[in-house]
């Protein structure tokens, strides 16, 4: 019986490893980068909220690009109070 169960246990472990890898290499780093880039955008906008500012525009583009990288992850805190929807705009 143990021999018959080995492939199932092996598949379960592979799934756990895959999920852990996705979390550690895609989800968490994506949200960490989003937090950093939006914090930088907020600081730049607070320091000089001038629509012609190249630094402000650059900060916006970086924040937008990091949002695009994480926007498909629609669960958890991004779904609270429609945060994902608010970030999209």
C-alpha positions as CSV (number, residue, x, y, z in Angstrom):
1,X,0.0,0.0,0.0
2,X,2.8,2.4,0.8
3,X,4.2,1.9,-2.7
4,X,0.9,2.9,-4.2
5,X,0.7,6.1,-2.1
6,X,4.2,7.3,-2.9
7,X,3.3,9.0,-6.2
8,X,0.4,10.9,-4.5
9,X,2.6,12.0,-1.6
10,X,5.3,13.0,-4.1
11,X,2.8,15.1,-6.1
12,X,1.6,16.8,-3.0
13,X,5.1,17.7,-2.0
14,X,5.8,19.0,-5.5
15,X,2.7,21.2,-5.3
16,X,3.8,22.6,-1.9
17,X,7.2,23.3,-3.3
18,X,5.8,25.0,-6.4
19,X,3.4,27.1,-4.3
20,X,6.3,28.1,-2.0
21,X,8.5,29.0,-5.0
22,X,5.7,31.2,-6.5
23,X,5.1,32.9,-3.3
24,X,8.8,33.6,-2.6
25,X,9.9,34.5,-6.1
26,X,6.9,36.2,-7.6
27,X,4.1,37.2,-5.2
28,X,6.1,38.7,-2.2
29,X,8.8,40.4,-4.3
30,X,6.1,41.9,-6.6
31,X,4.2,43.4,-3.7
32,X,7.4,44.5,-2.0
33,X,8.4,46.4,-5.1
34,X,4.9,47.9,-5.4
35,X,5.1,49.1,-1.9
36,X,8.5,50.7,-2.5
37,X,7.7,52.3,-5.8
38,X,4.4,53.8,-4.5
39,X,6.1,55.1,-1.4
40,X,8.7,56.8,-3.6
41,X,5.9,58.2,-5.8
42,X,4.1,59.5,-2.8
43,X,7.3,61.2,-1.5
44,X,8.0,62.7,-4.9
45,X,4.5,64.0,-5.2
46,X,4.7,65.5,-1.7
47,X,8.0,67.1,-2.4
48,X,7.1,68.6,-5.8
49,X,3.6,68.1,-7.0
50,X,4.2,69.6,-10.4
51,X,2.7,67.8,-13.4
52,X,5.6,68.9,-15.6
53,X,8.2,67.5,-13.2
54,X,10.3,64.8,-15.0
55,X,11.1,63.2,-11.6
56,X,7.5,63.0,-10.7
57,X,6.6,61.5,-14.1
58,X,9.4,59.0,-13.8
59,X,8.2,58.0,-10.3
60,X,4.7,57.5,-11.6
61,X,5.9,55.3,-14.5
62,X,7.9,53.1,-12.2
63,X,5.0,52.8,-9.8
64,X,2.6,52.0,-12.7
65,X,5.0,49.4,-14.1
66,X,5.3,47.7,-10.7
67,X,1.5,47.7,-10.3
68,X,1.1,46.1,-13.7
69,X,3.5,43.4,-12.6
70,X,1.4,42.6,-9.5
71,X,-2.1,43.5,-10.7
72,X,-3.1,40.0,-11.7
73,X,-2.7,38.9,-8.1
74,X,-6.3,39.5,-7.0
75,X,-6.5,38.1,-3.4
76,X,-5.8,39.2,0.1
77,X,-5.2,42.8,0.9
78,X,-5.6,43.9,-2.7
79,X,-9.2,43.0,-2.5
80,X,-10.0,44.7,0.8
81,X,-12.0,48.0,0.2
82,X,-11.5,47.7,-3.6
83,X,-7.8,48.5,-3.3
84,X,-7.0,46.7,-6.6
85,X,-9.6,48.7,-8.4
86,X,-8.4,52.0,-6.8
87,X,-4.8,51.2,-7.8
88,X,-5.8,50.5,-11.4
89,X,-6.8,54.2,-11.7
